[in-house]
Amino acid sequence: MTTSPDLRFLLRHPAHFVALGFGSGLARKAPGTFGTLVGLPLFAILMALPEPVHLPVIALLFLVGIPLCTRAGTALGVSDHGSIVWDEIVAMLLVLEFTPRNWLWWLAAFALFRLFDIWKPTPIRQCDARLKGGFGVMFDDLLAAIYAIAALKALQWLMLHW
């Protein structure tokens, strides 16, 4: 049975609160986009930590996301319910880690990540279809982040060489 998330669902369990992006996943339209936006201020907080701990923290948030998203998906009755946005948040943190510290680049990073997360080019679409549970929820966004990082690096190279 599928449950429609609301404020009561969000506050019922800490895993729901985090998996639904602190409430951003409750957006009626484009919850993934709103979840991705949450990654921006969280990355600003992450930048206060020493650079060598950024990737381990992001990896930890990815791993913690697996059981969080599993629990929320089970409670909602849909493994990868649209309101579950922790995957977008963590993936955006990863993309920003490889993005120049400039608002135009952050805007490009945001747009590219959303593009690849929505478009789901190969092998993202296949992984999204085959991998279920919290790992599947987190993994397809990890792949979208890798595509976005590659596209950002290509853009940086083009800007330096043209």
C-alpha positions in Angstrom: 0.0 0.0 0.0 1.4 3.4 -1.0 1.4 6.2 1.6 1.3 9.8 0.6 3.9 11.7 2.7 2.8 14.6 4.7 4.1 16.6 7.7 2.9 13.8 10.1 4.8 11.2 8.1 7.9 13.5 8.0 7.9 13.8 11.8 7.0 10.2 12.6 10.6 9.0 12.5 14.0 10.7 12.2 14.8 8.5 9.2 11.7 10.0 7.4 12.8 13.5 8.3 16.3 13.0 6.8 15.3 10.9 3.8 12.7 13.5 2.9 15.4 16.2 3.0 14.2 17.9 6.2 10.9 18.5 4.5 12.0 19.5 1.0 10.8 16.2 -0.4 7.2 17.3 0.5 7.2 19.9 -2.3 4.2 19.2 -4.5 6.2 19.8 -7.7 9.8 18.8 -8.4 10.7 17.5 -4.9 14.0 16.2 -6.3 14.9 19.8 -7.4 14.0 21.1 -4.0 16.0 18.4 -2.3 19.0 19.2 -4.6 18.8 22.8 -3.4 19.2 21.7 0.2 22.6 20.4 -0.8 23.8 23.9 -1.4 23.7 25.3 2.2 24.8 21.9 3.5 27.9 22.1 1.3 28.6 25.6 2.6 28.6 24.0 6.1 30.8 21.1 4.9 33.3 23.7 3.6 33.9 24.8 7.2 35.6 21.4 7.7 39.1 20.7 6.6 39.3 19.7 2.9 40.7 16.2 3.6 37.5 15.2 5.5 35.0 16.3 2.8 35.0 13.0 0.8 34.9 10.8 3.8 32.0 12.8 5.2 30.2 12.6 1.9 30.9 8.8 1.7 29.5 8.4 5.3 26.4 10.4 4.3 25.9 8.1 1.3 26.2 5.0 3.5 23.9 6.4 6.2 21.4 7.2 3.4 21.0 3.5 2.4 19.1 2.4 5.6 17.4 5.8 5.9 16.0 5.6 2.3 15.2 1.9 2.8 13.1 2.7 5.9 11.3 5.7 4.3 10.6 3.8 1.1 9.3 0.8 3.0 7.0 3.1 5.1 5.8 4.8 1.9 5.3 1.5 0.1 7.5 2.6 -2.8 11.2 2.0 -2.8 12.2 5.2 -4.6 9.3 7.5 -3.8 9.7 10.9 -5.3 9.6 12.5 -1.9 12.8 10.7 -0.8 15.5 13.3 -1.7 18.4 12.4 0.6 20.0 10.8 -2.5 19.9 14.1 -4.4 21.3 16.0 -1.4 24.3 13.7 -1.0 24.9 13.6 -4.7 24.9 17.3 -4.9 27.4 17.5 -2.1 29.7 15.3 -4.2 29.2 17.4 -7.3 30.0 20.6 -5.5 33.2 19.1 -4.0 34.5 19.0 -7.6 33.1 22.4 -8.6 35.0 25.7 -8.5 33.8 27.9 -5.6 31.9 30.4 -7.7 28.2 30.9 -7.9 28.1 30.5 -11.7 29.8 27.2 -11.4 27.5 26.2 -8.6 24.5 27.0 -10.9 26.1 25.0 -13.7 26.7 22.1 -11.2 23.1 22.2 -10.1 21.7 22.3 -13.6 24.0 19.5 -14.8 23.2 17.2 -11.9 19.4 17.8 -12.3 19.8 17.1 -16.1 21.5 13.8 -15.5 19.3 12.8 -12.6 16.1 13.4 -14.7 17.5 12.2 -18.0 19.1 9.0 -16.6 21.5 8.1 -19.5 23.0 4.7 -19.7 23.8 3.0 -17.3 21.9 5.2 -14.8 18.5 4.1 -16.2 19.4 0.4 -16.0 20.7 0.7 -12.4 17.6 2.6 -11.5 15.4 -0.2 -12.9 17.4 -3.1 -11.4 18.7 -1.9 -8.0 16.0 -1.5 -5.4 15.9 -0.5 -1.8 18.0 2.2 -0.2 21.2 1.2 -2.1 19.3 1.6 -5.5 17.9 4.9 -4.4 21.4 6.2 -3.5 23.4 4.6 -6.3 21.6 6.0 -9.4 22.1 9.6 -8.0 25.8 8.8 -7.4 26.1 7.9 -11.1 24.2 11.1 -12.1 26.7 13.0 -9.9 29.7 11.4 -11.7 28.2 12.4 -15.1 27.7 16.0 -13.8 31.3 16.1 -12.5 32.6 14.8 -15.9 30.5 17.4 -17.7 31.7 20.2 -15.4 35.4 19.2 -15.9 34.8 19.2 -19.7 33.3 22.7 -19.4 36.3 23.9 -17.4 38.7 22.4 -19.9 36.9 24.1 -22.8 36.9 27.4 -21.0 40.7 27.2 -20.4 41.6 26.0 -23.9 39.2 28.0 -26.1 
